[in-house]
Amino acid sequence: QVQVVESGGGLVQAGGSLRLSCAASGSTFSINRFGWYRRAPGKQRELVATISSSRITYYDPSVKGRFTISRDDANNTVYLQMNSLKPQDTAVYYCNAQTARSPLGYWGQGTQVTVSS
């Protein structure tokens, strides 16, 4: 079992920055990929970025060049640095920790990011 807890959300003006954190606990040795997802009001949850255990990253085109995903394995934490934020980035951001035994992964409760224009 893996537990993940997100933090770092908040209210920021357009053009500003935030850094989200996702702290994992439990069987963290089994995590092979972390992902950040988001759900905007009235929309389905969508993938934002992922990072594998070998630090291969993927970004949705809408955030590429503005967001950076990274992981600190020593502290079982993954980060999402978000720069040049836009109002359309407003959403609840979720962390997902994927393991070989749980390909759907483990989800946190989410953290709200609101970008004002």
Secondary structure, DSSP 8 states (H G I E B T S, - for coil): -EEEEEE--EEEETT--EEEEEEEEESGGGEEEEEEEEE-TTS--EEEEEEETT--EEE-TTTBTTEEEEEEGGGTEEEEEE-S--GGG-EEEEEEEEESS-TT-EE---EEEEEE-
